[in-house]
Amino acid sequence: MPLPYLRPELVALAAYSSHGGDDQPLPAAIDHLDTNEYPEDLPSALKEKLGWIYQQEIAANRYPDGSHAQLRAAIATYVNESGTQATAANISVGNGSDELIRSLLIATCLGGHGAAMVATPTFSMYRILAETLGIPVVSVPRDPDTFALDPGVAQSALHQSQPVRVVFMVHPNSPTANPLTPAELDWLQQLPENILVVVDEAYFEFCHHTTVAIALERPNWVVLRTFSKAFRLAAHRVGYGVAHADLIAVLEKVRLPYNLPSLTQAVAHLALSHRQELLAPIPQLLAERDRLQREIAPLLRVWPSAANFIYGRPRSNLDIQDQELHQIFQRLREQGTLIRHTGGGLRITIGTPKENQRTLERLKQAV
Ligand SMILES: *Cc1c(COP(=O)(O)O)cnc(C)c1O
């Protein structure tokens, strides 16, 4: 039905689908290796504790703590394990980092104030959220062999249409799994103060390189992190930004007043206080990643990964690749392994050892 009161660009926009827009039914038992979640649930002792917290400490009839004071202080302590001195005033918490991405777009570009820049292939949410807000997006293609951004190309794209007010870079990037290069970091650091740099460190716990120290020194730099990946809390929707206190104050203005439910704040706090236990198995996951990468290499061209997923492409000619990619994706899906077909390649999340073994066997049949 036509709804003529709507903004036309919103009507034309396709809705985001987390499983790649495929409507065919999935097999009953499925390995979900398409959204880069951690493969194991929270330990049941922690879930029990959370149940106890809900019973004893959370009044369901009361609004949540809208200042997130305790959680922000706990996040600052965690962030400072990389040797910085952030305080709660340097942290803003969002309903997933997706909310922070939207807040940053509102704060920098809304109302014709400017454009957002992304380096493709990359996380699709930047473009989707920008488009829902009517914000133009400038895409700069990455090098097809290394997935690095050419600073010269990026620099000249800054002034093409509307002035770029915000640059989004993922470190390490999704879907291609490469960390920022020294040349990219230099380019980002020399950007003028009227351009905000967003470094999305959603996969920080898998690579341990961070730009938080730069963010705390500069007024135009923000680091985004999330509890949805290594901390196993995708169901609870918690992300955070680390930046200069003045930028944080603006993010606090933009967000909804009670953006984080009480239970969500409690579980993020609980996960932080048990972080040693939760993060301890990550080296094993990375060893599995390296094993899978070696074994997939004869089947697909795979790139080095600094995250909890692998990116690969068929070795065939470019002109038949897209068809081939879709075929591999479909064959895996029919056998019960769901991966992501994106950015001209296949992104495979590292799962449990059993899931990884199945991925390998099914890939051998599908390629
Ligand atoms: C998974 C992911 C996020 C996490 O988003 P949430 O809204 O916190 O779940 C953010 N950025 C990138 C690049 C991601 O891959």
Ligand as a Chemical Component Dictionary entry (heavy atoms), coordinates in Angstrom:
data_LIG
# 
_chem_comp.id                   LIG 
_chem_comp.type                 NON-POLYMER 
_chem_comp.pdbx_formal_charge   0 
_chem_comp.three_letter_code    LIG 
# 
loop_
_chem_comp_atom.comp_id 
_chem_comp_atom.atom_id 
_chem_comp_atom.alt_atom_id 
_chem_comp_atom.type_symbol 
_chem_comp_atom.charge 
_chem_comp_atom.model_Cartn_x 
_chem_comp_atom.model_Cartn_y 
_chem_comp_atom.model_Cartn_z 
_chem_comp_atom.pdbx_ordinal 
LIG C1 C1 C 0 29.447 -7.314 15.042 1  
LIG C2 C2 C 0 29.887 -5.940 14.772 2  
LIG C3 C3 C 0 29.447 -4.893 15.567 3  
LIG C4 C4 C 0 28.572 -5.176 16.747 4  
LIG O1 O1 O 0 27.382 -4.523 16.712 5  
LIG P1 P1 P 0 26.429 -4.590 17.981 6  
LIG O2 O2 O 0 25.352 -3.649 17.606 7  
LIG O3 O3 O 0 27.236 -4.125 19.163 8  
LIG O4 O4 O 0 25.983 -6.013 18.154 9  
LIG C5 C5 C 0 29.897 -3.625 15.288 10 
LIG N1 N1 N 0 30.758 -3.394 14.279 11 
LIG C6 C6 C 0 31.206 -4.389 13.513 12 
LIG C7 C7 C 0 32.187 -4.104 12.433 13 
LIG C8 C8 C 0 30.784 -5.683 13.726 14 
LIG O5 O5 O 0 31.232 -6.678 12.954 15 
# 
loop_
_chem_comp_bond.comp_id 
_chem_comp_bond.atom_id_1 
_chem_comp_bond.atom_id_2 
_chem_comp_bond.value_order 
_chem_comp_bond.pdbx_ordinal 
LIG C1 C2 SING 1  
LIG C2 C3 SING 2  
LIG C2 C8 DOUB 3  
LIG C3 C4 SING 4  
LIG C3 C5 DOUB 5  
LIG C4 O1 SING 6  
LIG O1 P1 SING 7  
LIG P1 O2 DOUB 8  
LIG P1 O3 SING 9  
LIG P1 O4 SING 10 
LIG C5 N1 SING 11 
LIG N1 C6 DOUB 12 
LIG C6 C7 SING 13 
LIG C6 C8 SING 14 
LIG C8 O5 SING 15 
# 
